[in-house]
Amino acid sequence: MATRLDELASGKLKSSRQIYDESVKIRRQVDDGQPRLSEDDMQRAQFGPRGVPGKPDPAKMVPQRRKKTPSDFDPGHTA
């Protein structure tokens, strides 16, 4: 109880969010304006698209698939 009063008097009282984050060891993500990479993106950057660093992605869209893919694709609502 004395430590709680000492914290109150010194102005070092933590919010419940800070206490929770420290208890579960969560590191909050910094919003620095840069896009976040997924694990797949990080692996692609490290090992290349097919597991060979420095090589281009050999996957190409075949003409039949290109013909079947709509150019004005609208995914719509997910719900």
Residue frames as a rotation matrix with the C-alpha (Angstrom) as fourth column:
MET 1
0.569 0.822 0.000 0.00
0.822 -0.569 0.000 0.00
0.000 0.000 -1.000 0.00
ALA 2
0.374 -0.500 -0.781 2.90
0.214 -0.773 0.598 2.33
-0.902 -0.391 -0.182 0.73
THR 3
-0.682 -0.660 0.315 4.31
0.439 -0.025 0.898 1.91
-0.585 0.751 0.307 -2.79
ARG 4
-0.088 0.751 0.654 0.95
0.969 -0.087 0.230 2.81
0.229 0.654 -0.721 -4.31
LEU 5
0.804 0.367 -0.468 0.84
0.513 -0.826 0.234 6.01
-0.300 -0.429 -0.852 -2.24
ASP 6
-0.078 -0.917 -0.391 4.45
0.207 -0.399 0.893 6.78
-0.975 -0.011 0.221 -3.16
GLU 7
-0.640 -0.105 0.761 3.59
0.752 0.120 0.648 6.39
-0.159 0.987 0.002 -6.86
LEU 8
0.409 0.880 0.243 0.57
0.891 -0.442 0.101 8.64
0.197 0.176 -0.965 -6.45
ALA 9
0.684 -0.192 -0.704 2.62
0.301 -0.805 0.511 11.32
-0.665 -0.561 -0.493 -4.70
SER 10
-0.336 -0.929 -0.156 5.46
0.149 -0.216 0.965 11.22
-0.930 0.301 0.211 -7.24
GLY 11
0.269 0.538 -0.798 3.14
-0.705 -0.454 -0.544 11.28
-0.656 0.710 0.257 -10.27
LYS 12
-0.670 -0.598 -0.440 4.50
-0.740 0.496 0.453 8.00
-0.053 0.630 -0.775 -11.68
LEU 13
-0.132 0.725 0.676 1.18
-0.324 0.613 -0.721 6.20
-0.937 -0.314 0.154 -11.64
LYS 14
-0.966 -0.248 -0.066 0.78
-0.158 0.372 0.915 3.80
-0.202 0.895 -0.399 -14.59
SER 15
-0.123 0.947 -0.297 -2.36
-0.992 -0.120 0.027 3.35
-0.010 0.298 0.955 -16.59
SER 16
0.352 0.329 0.876 -4.06
-0.409 0.896 -0.172 -0.03
-0.842 -0.298 0.451 -16.66
ARG 17
0.984 -0.021 -0.179 -2.98
-0.164 0.307 -0.937 -0.41
0.075 0.951 0.299 -20.32
GLN 18
0.186 -0.982 0.026 0.69
-0.794 -0.166 -0.585 0.07
0.579 0.088 -0.810 -19.38
ILE 19
-0.180 -0.200 0.963 0.39
-0.853 0.520 -0.052 -2.44
-0.490 -0.831 -0.264 -16.54
TYR 20
0.708 0.527 0.470 -1.31
-0.217 0.795 -0.566 -4.96
-0.672 0.299 0.677 -18.84
ASP 21
0.840 -0.425 -0.338 1.27
-0.360 0.030 -0.932 -4.52
0.406 0.905 -0.128 -21.64
GLU 22
-0.126 -0.932 0.340 4.12
-0.933 -0.005 -0.360 -5.04
0.337 -0.363 -0.869 -19.20
SER 23
0.007 0.169 0.986 2.49
-0.710 0.695 -0.115 -8.11
-0.704 -0.699 0.125 -17.69
VAL 24
0.735 0.314 0.601 2.03
0.137 0.799 -0.585 -9.90
-0.664 0.513 0.545 -21.03
LYS 25
-0.239 -0.971 -0.031 5.21
0.244 -0.091 0.965 -8.50
-0.940 0.223 0.259 -22.60
ILE 26
0.529 0.468 0.708 3.43
0.815 -0.046 -0.578 -6.84
-0.238 0.883 -0.406 -25.53
ARG 27
-0.620 -0.659 -0.426 5.44
0.409 -0.734 0.542 -4.41
-0.670 0.161 0.725 -27.59
ARG 28
0.450 0.859 -0.244 3.10
0.259 -0.387 -0.885 -1.93
-0.855 0.335 -0.397 -29.19
GLN 29
0.056 -0.379 0.924 3.59
0.991 0.136 -0.005 -1.34
-0.124 0.915 0.383 -32.91
VAL 30
-0.409 -0.298 -0.862 5.02
0.259 -0.944 0.203 2.05
-0.875 -0.140 0.464 -33.79
ASP 31
0.611 0.631 0.479 3.08
0.690 -0.127 -0.712 4.03
-0.388 0.765 -0.513 -36.35
ASP 32
-0.220 -0.794 -0.567 5.88
0.193 -0.605 0.772 5.56
-0.956 0.060 0.286 -38.41
GLY 33
0.320 0.473 -0.821 3.94
-0.648 -0.523 -0.554 5.72
-0.691 0.709 0.139 -41.67
GLN 34
-0.585 -0.574 -0.573 5.76
-0.811 0.419 0.409 2.81
0.006 0.704 -0.711 -43.31
PRO 35
0.441 0.784 -0.437 3.82
-0.759 0.585 0.284 -0.24
0.479 0.207 0.853 -44.50
ARG 36
0.092 -0.341 0.936 4.21
-0.777 0.563 0.282 -3.37
-0.622 -0.753 -0.213 -42.39
LEU 37
-0.371 -0.306 -0.877 5.65
-0.808 0.572 0.142 -6.49
0.458 0.761 -0.459 -43.99
SER 38
0.780 0.594 0.197 4.01
-0.623 0.706 0.338 -9.85
0.062 -0.386 0.920 -43.51
GLU 39
0.250 -0.693 0.676 6.08
-0.331 0.595 0.732 -12.93
-0.910 -0.407 -0.081 -42.68
ASP 40
0.564 0.012 0.826 5.76
0.666 0.584 -0.464 -14.01
-0.488 0.812 0.322 -46.30
ASP 41
0.947 -0.209 0.243 7.10
-0.006 -0.769 -0.640 -10.66
0.320 0.604 -0.729 -47.53
MET 42
0.507 -0.797 0.327 10.10
-0.788 -0.276 0.550 -10.92
-0.349 -0.537 -0.768 -45.18
GLN 43
0.225 -0.396 0.890 10.86
0.114 0.918 0.379 -14.47
-0.968 0.016 0.251 -46.35
ARG 44
0.797 0.111 0.593 10.57
0.594 0.034 -0.804 -13.40
-0.110 0.993 -0.039 -50.01
ALA 45
0.852 -0.508 0.126 13.02
-0.471 -0.849 -0.238 -10.56
0.228 0.144 -0.963 -49.40
GLN 46
0.257 -0.789 0.559 15.46
-0.746 0.205 0.633 -12.89
-0.614 -0.580 -0.536 -47.67
PHE 47
-0.260 -0.358 0.897 15.20
0.034 0.925 0.379 -16.03
-0.965 0.129 -0.228 -49.83
GLY 48
-0.902 -0.013 -0.432 13.70
-0.419 -0.218 0.881 -14.83
-0.105 0.976 0.191 -53.10
PRO 49
-0.079 0.990 -0.114 10.30
-0.996 -0.082 -0.026 -15.72
-0.035 0.111 0.993 -54.58
ARG 50
0.721 0.334 -0.607 11.12
-0.435 0.900 -0.021 -19.40
0.540 0.279 0.794 -55.21
GLY 51
0.926 -0.372 0.065 13.76
0.134 0.486 0.864 -19.92
-0.353 -0.791 0.500 -52.55
VAL 52
0.149 -0.895 0.420 16.62
0.988 0.118 -0.099 -18.66
0.039 0.429 0.902 -54.73
PRO 53
0.328 -0.018 -0.945 17.93
0.416 -0.895 0.161 -15.24
-0.848 -0.446 -0.286 -53.64
GLY 54
-0.433 -0.549 -0.715 18.35
-0.245 -0.691 0.680 -12.67
-0.868 0.469 0.164 -56.42
LYS 55
-0.905 0.144 0.400 16.29
0.419 0.460 0.783 -14.55
-0.072 0.876 -0.477 -59.02
PRO 56
-0.691 0.722 -0.036 13.11
-0.715 -0.675 0.184 -13.04
0.108 0.152 0.982 -60.49
ASP 57
-0.236 0.722 0.650 9.74
-0.367 0.553 -0.748 -14.64
-0.900 -0.415 0.135 -59.92
PRO 58
-0.972 -0.232 -0.028 9.23
-0.116 0.374 0.920 -17.09
-0.203 0.898 -0.391 -62.84
ALA 59
-0.348 0.914 0.207 5.44
0.693 0.400 -0.600 -17.22
-0.631 -0.065 -0.773 -62.40
LYS 60
-0.972 0.096 -0.216 3.65
-0.217 -0.725 0.653 -15.72
-0.094 0.682 0.726 -65.37
MET 61
-0.112 0.989 0.093 -0.03
-0.356 0.048 -0.933 -15.25
-0.928 -0.137 0.347 -66.06
VAL 62
-0.735 -0.099 0.671 -1.06
0.494 0.599 0.629 -17.53
-0.465 0.794 -0.391 -68.91
PRO 63
-0.939 0.343 0.007 -3.22
-0.243 -0.678 0.694 -16.01
0.243 0.650 0.720 -71.69
GLN 64
-0.285 0.886 -0.366 -6.29
0.410 0.458 0.789 -18.08
0.866 0.074 -0.494 -70.72
ARG 65
-0.122 0.194 -0.973 -6.16
0.988 -0.074 -0.138 -16.83
-0.099 -0.978 -0.182 -67.11
ARG 66
-0.885 -0.243 -0.397 -5.63
0.220 -0.970 0.102 -13.24
-0.410 0.003 0.912 -68.29
LYS 67
-0.761 0.646 0.058 -8.71
-0.105 -0.211 0.972 -13.54
0.640 0.734 0.228 -70.50
LYS 68
-0.014 0.798 -0.603 -10.83
0.631 0.475 0.614 -14.90
0.776 -0.371 -0.510 -67.63
THR 69
-0.415 -0.200 -0.888 -9.69
0.876 -0.353 -0.329 -12.28
-0.247 -0.914 0.322 -65.07
PRO 70
0.604 0.706 0.370 -12.00
0.773 -0.632 -0.056 -9.24
0.194 0.320 -0.927 -65.05
SER 71
-0.400 -0.787 0.470 -10.24
0.637 -0.607 -0.475 -5.88
0.659 0.110 0.744 -65.42
ASP 72
-0.312 0.369 0.876 -12.84
-0.506 -0.845 0.176 -4.02
0.804 -0.388 0.450 -63.33
PHE 73
-0.226 0.146 -0.963 -12.73
0.539 0.843 0.001 -6.38
0.812 -0.518 -0.269 -60.36
ASP 74
-0.233 0.235 0.944 -14.67
-0.723 -0.691 -0.007 -5.20
0.650 -0.684 0.331 -57.28
PRO 75
-0.854 -0.174 -0.490 -14.49
0.103 0.866 -0.488 -7.58
0.509 -0.468 -0.722 -54.30
GLY 76
0.127 0.978 0.165 -17.57
-0.029 -0.162 0.986 -6.01
0.991 -0.130 0.007 -52.68
HIS 77
0.203 0.040 0.978 -18.41
-0.923 -0.324 0.205 -6.27
0.326 -0.945 -0.029 -49.02
THR 78
-0.708 -0.539 -0.456 -17.04
-0.337 0.826 -0.452 -9.05
0.620 -0.167 -0.767 -46.85
ALA 79
-0.881 0.402 0.250 -20.01
-0.150 0.264 -0.953 -9.12
-0.449 -0.877 -0.172 -44.49
